[in-house]
Amino acid sequence: MASEPRASRAIEVEINGERYEREVPARRLLVHFLRDDLDLTGTHIGCDTGNCGACTVLLDGDPVKSCMLLAVQADGASLRTIEGLAPNGELTPLQRSFNEHHALQCGYCTPGMLMSATALLERTSSPSEEDVRYALQGNICRCTGYVNIVEAVVAVGEGTSGG
């Protein structure tokens, strides 16, 4: 006889440099773990289908859509959320560049955009417009038309903004 799946499981994750040990329901989505269990509400829930990217976080340095992962899948991993970009209140060059280039309007997609762009800039210090568009293709913005977002990221790589 097959054993029944456990209803909950203990996990240990590092989030924004802080370790967390929690017992989580086996089917709890990572986005709900972050928002509801840890009160890290900067990670937004947009579509709940993995299409919009508003819930993007960095998992061991790679952008992932937290609405598509279970919290137990992050066990042992290092996560960074939007709250982890400016832990002391000092905005990053990318965040300043978004402001300077008017790369946000309603702001709902901004956390996911920033997390995807951060991962890109950590891999490619001077990305081209094509690199930026490719890196952000999983993030949807319904307000800006992307031009200013792309310009903001490229400007950081060029050292002409956000510094």
ZIHU-V781373 format. One record per residue. N is the residue number from 1. OMEGA is omega in whole degrees, -180 to 180 (* if undefined). Layout:
n: {N	N}
omega: {OMEGA	OMEGA}
//
This chain:
n: {1	2	3	4	5	6	7	8	9	10	11	12	13	14	15	16	17	18	19	20	21	22	23	24	25	26	27	28	29	30	31	32	33	34	35	36	37	38	39	40	41	42	43	44	45	46	47	48	49	50	51	52	53	54	55	56	57	58	59	60	61	62	63	64	65	66	67	68	69	70	71	72	73	74	75	76	77	78	79	80	81	82	83	84	85	86	87	88	89	90	91	92	93	94	95	96	97	98	99	100	101	102	103	104	105	106	107	108	109	110	111	112	113	114	115	116	117	118	119	120	121	122	123	124	125	126	127	128	129	130	131	132	133	134	135	136	137	138	139	140	141	142	143	144	145	146	147	148	149	150	151	152	153	154	155	156	157	158	159	160	161	162	163}
omega: {180	179	179	177	179	-179	178	-177	176	176	175	179	171	-180	-180	176	-180	-180	178	171	-177	169	-177	173	-176	-178	180	176	180	-180	179	174	-179	-174	-171	-177	-175	179	175	-169	176	174	-173	173	-179	-171	-176	180	179	-177	-168	179	-180	-177	-175	174	176	179	-175	175	-179	177	177	177	-173	175	-178	-180	172	178	-179	177	179	-180	179	-176	173	-180	171	177	180	178	-178	180	-178	-173	-180	179	178	-178	176	175	179	178	177	179	175	179	-178	-177	-180	-176	177	176	-180	176	-176	-179	-170	179	179	178	-179	-179	178	180	177	179	178	-178	176	178	-174	-173	-179	-175	174	176	179	177	-178	-180	178	-178	-176	-174	178	-180	-179	172	-178	-175	-165	-175	171	-174	-178	178	180	179	-179	-179	179	-179	177	179	178	-178	-178	-179	173	-177	*}
//
